[in-house]
Amino acid sequence: MSGETNVLGVALGATEVGRLELAGGGLDRVRFSTTERYRGMADRPVLSQSLEDDLAQVWESRVRAPAFFSNLLPEGVLRELLAHRAGVNPMREFFLLAELGEDLPGNVIVRPVGRLADEGQASLELPKSVAADEPLRFSVAGLQLKFSVSRNRERWVLPVRGQGGRWLLKMPSPRFRRVPLNEYWMLRFARAVGLSVADVQLVRREDVEGLAGVAGPELAGEEPQALLVRRFDRTDGEARVHTEDLLQVLNKHPDDRSKYRAANAEWVGRLLRALDPSGEDLAEFVRRLIFNALLGNGDAHLKNWMLRYEHPQRPRLAPAFDLVSTIQYPATDQEEFALNVGRTKRYAELSLEHWRRFASHLHVPGLADVAEGEVAELVQSFAARLTGAWPAFAREAQVDQEFTATLERHWARVPLLRE
């Protein structure tokens, strides 16, 4: 049909960056290329660290979008929900980006250039539990069921069209007990011991307008509470701030192997040292690693570490936004944390020597070396601070004894705390 195309324009705010193009013929081939004008800009905003070595490179992927864009889309049940409501096949990421592209994470905007020649219709029937007249047109990357919500006077509102909101609403899990409360405690405790974290609060699900018809018990269990997390990719005036997660920096698609195995803590440390020569982000990173190891968070994988571009060319480590004590759940891996530190991922092996190894691998050309003794001192002092601060925090936050007892059993097996 005349005027039809399979091209999506990609922008960072008002700056045109490039185009995503779909070539059919069996399996979709999705290509991304930057524009000559973007490549020639003197002060161009950075789309991704993964593109900086060769802006003229053409990125191509089959069925899925190229990795940077694939990581902007939700996973799991949230993808199924949004794709079915939009009438799009959840596997065809080009068309999912076309539907959700007005409100992606960060400052990326994706819009069709003309009418799409192939609408990418869903190949599955629309489940009755998620059927609705209006599509939810926003994307919240990640596996957990969550939505972007707004505050309207005294009510929280789940918008059904247009822009999402200033807060993320993280839903309960139908499989694991009290995940919102667990995460609420962890984020509040992280702030109490000096980490940079997003603002959080608990909310009753019944107090969120428009939620009941979208996320019923089959998707979000029966628990009454959900967690609100303030988005750091939106300002108070709902202006956008660009972000990217570390899988996007690595140019890896979001699968379990990439999330947990594509890079180790040393790689992240070198990246942060290069991006922030002051060393502040590296110190924050080390403290968060210790927090995750001692609070038993096995889910702090590469997608849960973000860069935030307050300056269009110079990103900084974003606040923590996804901290859960996964050791509270026997069905999860009780032995390993997410990122390899000094050649180990096992809680029961993590000693001061592993942190010295970590520090010895942080050399970045052009920057002064990080002294192993400095890192060791930071690790020891922060570990002591965490365990010392927990009892008072637990009393103030009314953390139950079962939760604390699980933590204390965990601490007894971590060599670092005996050193």
C-alpha positions, 0 to 999 in steps of 0.5 A: 500500500502506498505510503507504508514503511517499516522504519522507526525514528529514534530520538533522544528527547528532541535530538534525532539519533538514528533509525530502526529498520525492519527487513522481512522474509521469514525471521525479522531482521532489525537494523539500527544505524545513526544519522550522519547529522548525529555523528557530526554533532559537536556536543551530541548527547550519548545514546549508549556507551556501547556505540561510542567506539564506532558510531557508524556501525550498523547493528542488526538482530534477528526477531529481537531488536538490537540489544540496546533497544531490546533492553528497553522493553519489558520481559516475562508476564509484563511483556505478555500483558502489554503486547496482548493489550496492544494487539502485538506479537510479544516476540516481534520487538520492532512492533512492540517498540512502535507501540511503546516507544513514546514512553520508554525508560530514559530519554529514548523516543521511538516513533514510526516513520509513516504507516507501518507496512506490517502491523505485527499482529499478535499470534495468540488470543487475547487472554480474558484476564488482560483484555481491555479497550485501551492499550497501556502505552508505556514500557517498564523494562525488567521481569517483575510485574510493575507499572508506571503511575501518577499522583492525581490529588489524593489518588494514585492513577494507572494511566491507560494511554499516553505518558506513564508517571513519575513513580513505578508501582512494583506488584506482589509476586504470586510465587514469593511472599511479601516481596514489596515489603522485603524490598521496602525494608532493603531500600530504606536500610540502604538509605539509612547506611548512606547508600544512594537509593530511590525514594520508596513507599508502600501503598495498598493496591486498592488505592491505585485507580485503574489497577484492579482490571489489569493485574488480578490475582493470577498475575500479582497474587493476593497480597494487598500491598505494592511498592512505589519507587520514584523514577530517577529517569523522570524529574518532578516536572516529568521531564525525561532524563536519559539512562541505560543499564549495564547490559546495554553498555555491554550490548547484550540481549536480556537473558539470564546468562547475560544478566549474571555472566556477561561481566564481573564486578571488576569490569563494572569497577573499571567502567565507573572509574573511567566514567567518573575519575573522582572515584565517588561512583566506584566507592558507591559501587563497592558499598552496594556490592557489600550491601548485596552480599551481606543482605543476601541479594542474589538478584543484583544482576547487570540490568539492575545497575544503571547509568544516569545521564544528568549531563548528556555526555557524562553519566554517573551511577544511578541510585539503587532501585531494586534491592531484595534479600533473596535469601529469605526465599528457600526456592531461590539460590541461597549460595551465590550473589549476582556478580563475580568478585575476585573470582567468586560468587559464593557467599561462603567464600567471600573474604577480604582477600577477594576484595584485594583481588578486586582492587588489583584489577581496577587499573584504568589507563590515564588514572591513578591506580586504586590502592588495595588497602583503600578498598580493603579498609572501605569494605571492612568499615562498611561491613561493620557499619551494616551489621552494627546498624541493623538491630536499631533499624529492624526495631524502628522499621518493625522487621519481623524476627524471622527475617532478621534470623535469616540474615544472622544465619547468613552472616555467620557463614560469610568469612568477611565478617569474621576477619 
